[in-house]
């Protein structure tokens, strides 16, 4: 379950990047650092705080669907 959530987060961040958002903009929306977004993209993040996951998902829903 957690592994699937991280994969989903990575895919959402990739989609946001494809529509033109920078890692910095995504980080600002999720209230995390840009290196955290970079680690999500690279697969180095093994767990994510619930609040971060919700913020990324909300941002993704606004701009990618």
C-alpha angles and dihedrals in degrees: 000000000000091000090052091050092053091048089050091050091050091051092048091051090048090052091050089051090050092056090052109270118138123227086250093056092048090048091051091050091049094042093236134112123274090243088059090056089047090052091050090053093047093048094243093121111090098176135021132198113255091237092055092049091050093049093050091046092049092048090048092050091052096052110021106046 
